[in-house]
């Protein structure tokens, strides 16, 4: 691509590159890179970089370097975008309840909060499969303001359908290294939800499918713990 650009006129070469780069940035949803590329183009025009050519009429090496660097930045942006799309829980990175405070939420940040989670589960707390609403039978526990983050996790982050949980299970099996603390917490909560769903299924075949899914989640958590303590 770079060799073909150097055989064209400077203005046409940079125009073709700008169009290609902007297309890649739009596909990767990177508005900031689009702005950077436009600024780079304006800078080159103002400084006269695109007008400085060699004796044979080819584009100067400074322009080639600009093209190489910008193209590399575009590729890095696309790679980062694809990694985000492959996240185990992509909805965790979306704004919830109209505030950025709940982006990538995590409930167990202290020992007290970890103990509170187990109190909620031991009291019979469960997540509604339809809307993800957290139900806590204990009135005193349900009134705690600290449970707001847990409610956001249940309603907006954790998978509830079998297909979504299977997607998470497949992603966990392909995971390299240890899980982040937030993903580990969400996987444990997904495991709890899956266990609760087994009891609610009437069909033996459905219970078997959910039971196999539970085993896959358990194995992923066990493997992560073993990897952490090596």
C-alpha positions in Angstrom: 0.0 0.0 0.0 2.8 2.4 0.9 4.7 1.8 -2.3 1.6 2.5 -4.4 1.0 5.7 -2.5 4.5 7.0 -3.2 4.0 6.7 -7.0 1.0 9.1 -6.9 0.9 12.8 -6.5 1.3 14.0 -2.9 -2.2 15.5 -2.5 -3.9 12.4 -4.1 -1.8 10.0 -1.9 -2.7 11.7 1.3 -6.4 12.1 0.3 -6.6 8.3 -0.4 -4.9 7.5 2.8 -7.2 9.9 4.8 -10.3 8.3 3.3 -9.1 4.7 4.1 -8.1 5.7 7.7 -11.3 7.5 8.4 -13.2 4.4 7.2 -11.3 2.2 9.5 -11.8 4.6 12.4 -15.6 4.7 11.8 -15.8 0.9 11.6 -14.0 0.8 15.0 -16.2 3.5 16.4 -13.2 5.7 17.2 -14.3 9.3 16.9 -11.1 10.6 18.6 -8.9 9.0 16.0 -11.0 10.5 13.2 -10.4 14.0 14.7 -6.7 13.2 15.1 -6.4 12.2 11.5 -8.1 15.3 10.3 -5.8 17.5 12.4 -2.8 15.6 11.0 -4.0 16.3 7.5 -4.5 20.0 8.2 -1.1 20.2 9.8 0.6 18.7 6.8 -1.2 21.1 4.5 -0.3 24.2 6.5 3.4 23.2 7.0 3.7 22.4 3.3 4.8 18.8 4.0 2.7 17.4 1.2 4.3 19.8 -1.3 7.9 18.8 -0.6 8.7 16.1 -3.1 11.9 14.6 -4.5 13.4 15.1 -7.9 11.4 12.3 -9.4 8.2 13.8 -8.2 7.5 11.3 -5.5 6.2 12.1 -2.1 8.8 12.9 0.6 9.8 10.5 3.3 8.2 12.7 6.0 4.8 12.1 4.5 5.6 8.4 4.3 6.4 8.4 8.0 3.2 10.2 8.8 1.2 7.6 6.8 2.9 4.7 8.6 2.4 6.1 12.1 -1.3 7.0 11.5 -2.0 3.6 9.9 -0.4 1.9 12.9 -2.5 4.0 15.3 -5.7 3.0 13.4 -4.8 -0.7 13.6 -4.2 -0.4 17.3 -7.6 1.2 17.8 -9.3 -1.5 15.9 -7.5 -4.2 17.9 -8.6 -2.5 21.2 -12.2 -2.2 19.9 -12.3 -5.9 19.0 -10.9 -6.8 22.5 -13.7 -4.8 24.1 -16.3 -6.6 21.9 -14.9 -9.9 23.2 -15.3 -8.9 26.8 -17.0 -11.5 29.0 -19.5 -9.0 30.3 -19.7 -6.2 27.7 -22.8 -4.5 29.2 -20.7 -3.6 32.3 -19.0 -0.9 30.2 -22.2 0.8 29.2 -23.7 3.7 31.2 -26.5 2.5 33.5 -29.3 4.4 35.2 -28.2 7.6 33.5 -24.9 8.0 35.4 -21.3 7.0 34.6 -20.8 6.0 38.2 -22.1 2.5 37.4 -19.7 1.8 34.5 -17.9 -1.5 35.2 -19.4 -1.8 38.6 -18.0 -4.1 41.3 -19.7 -5.0 44.6 -17.1 -6.8 46.7 -14.4 -4.1 47.3 -14.0 -4.7 51.0 -14.3 -7.7 53.4 -17.5 -6.2 54.8 -19.1 -6.1 51.4 -18.0 -9.7 50.7 -19.7 -10.7 54.0 -22.8 -8.8 53.0 -23.1 -10.6 49.8 -23.1 -14.0 51.6 -25.7 -12.7 54.0 -27.9 -11.8 51.1 -27.5 -15.2 49.6 -28.0 -17.1 52.8 -31.1 -15.1 53.5 -32.7 -16.5 50.3 -31.9 -13.6 48.0 -32.4 -14.4 44.3 -32.4 -12.7 40.9 -35.5 -12.6 38.8 -34.9 -14.4 35.5 -37.2 -12.0 33.5 -36.0 -8.5 34.6 -33.0 -9.3 36.7 -34.5 -7.7 39.8 -32.8 -8.6 43.0 -35.2 -10.0 45.6 -34.0 -10.1 49.3 -36.5 -11.5 51.7 -34.9 -9.9 54.7 -36.4 -6.4 55.0 -33.4 -5.0 56.9 -30.9 -6.3 54.3 -33.0 -5.1 51.4 -33.1 -1.6 52.7 -29.3 -1.2 52.8 -28.1 1.4 50.3 -24.9 -0.6 49.7 -27.0 -3.1 47.8 -27.6 -0.6 45.0 -24.4 -1.7 43.2 -25.5 -5.4 43.5 -28.9 -4.4 42.1 -27.2 -2.8 39.1 -25.1 -5.9 38.5 -28.2 -8.2 38.6 -30.3 -6.0 36.4 -27.9 -4.6 33.8 -24.7 -6.7 33.8 -25.2 -10.4 34.6 -26.4 -12.7 31.8 -29.9 -14.3 32.4 -30.6 -16.3 29.3 -29.1 -19.7 28.7 -27.5 -18.5 25.4 -25.8 -15.6 27.1 -24.5 -17.8 30.0 -23.2 -20.3 27.4 -21.3 -17.5 25.7 -19.7 -16.5 29.0 -18.8 -20.1 29.7 -17.1 -20.4 26.3 -15.3 -17.2 26.9 -14.1 -18.4 30.2 -12.7 -21.6 28.7 -10.7 -19.6 26.2 -9.4 -17.2 28.9 -5.7 -16.8 29.3 -4.3 -16.0 32.7 -6.3 -15.1 35.8 -9.7 -13.3 35.7 -10.0 -9.7 36.8 -11.6 -9.2 40.2 -14.8 -7.8 38.6 -15.1 -10.7 36.1 -14.5 -13.2 38.9 -17.3 -11.7 41.0 -19.7 -11.7 38.1 -18.9 -15.3 37.2 -19.6 -16.4 40.8 -22.9 -14.5 40.8 -23.7 -16.1 37.4 -23.0 -19.5 39.0 -25.4 -18.7 41.8 -28.1 -17.6 39.3 -27.6 -20.8 37.2 -27.9 -23.0 40.3 -31.2 -21.3 41.2 -32.5 -21.8 37.7 -32.0 -25.6 37.9 -34.5 -25.8 40.8 -37.1 -23.8 38.8 -37.0 -25.9 35.6 -39.8 -28.5 35.3 -38.4 -30.4 32.3 -35.6 -33.0 33.0 -33.9 -32.0 29.7 -33.8 -28.4 30.7 -32.5 -29.1 34.1 -29.7 -31.2 32.5 -28.7 -28.4 30.2 -28.6 -25.9 33.0 -26.7 -28.4 35.2 -24.0 -28.9 32.5 -23.7 -25.1 32.3 -23.3 -24.9 36.0 -20.5 -27.4 35.9 -18.7 -25.4 33.2 -18.9 -22.3 35.3 -17.7 -24.2 38.4 -14.7 -25.6 36.4 -13.8 -22.2 35.1 -13.8 -20.7 38.7 -11.9 -23.6 40.0 -9.3 -23.3 37.3 -8.9 -19.6 37.9 -8.4 -20.1 41.7 -5.8 -22.8 41.0 -4.0 -20.5 38.6 -4.0 -17.7 41.1 -2.4 -19.7 43.9 0.4 -21.2 41.8 
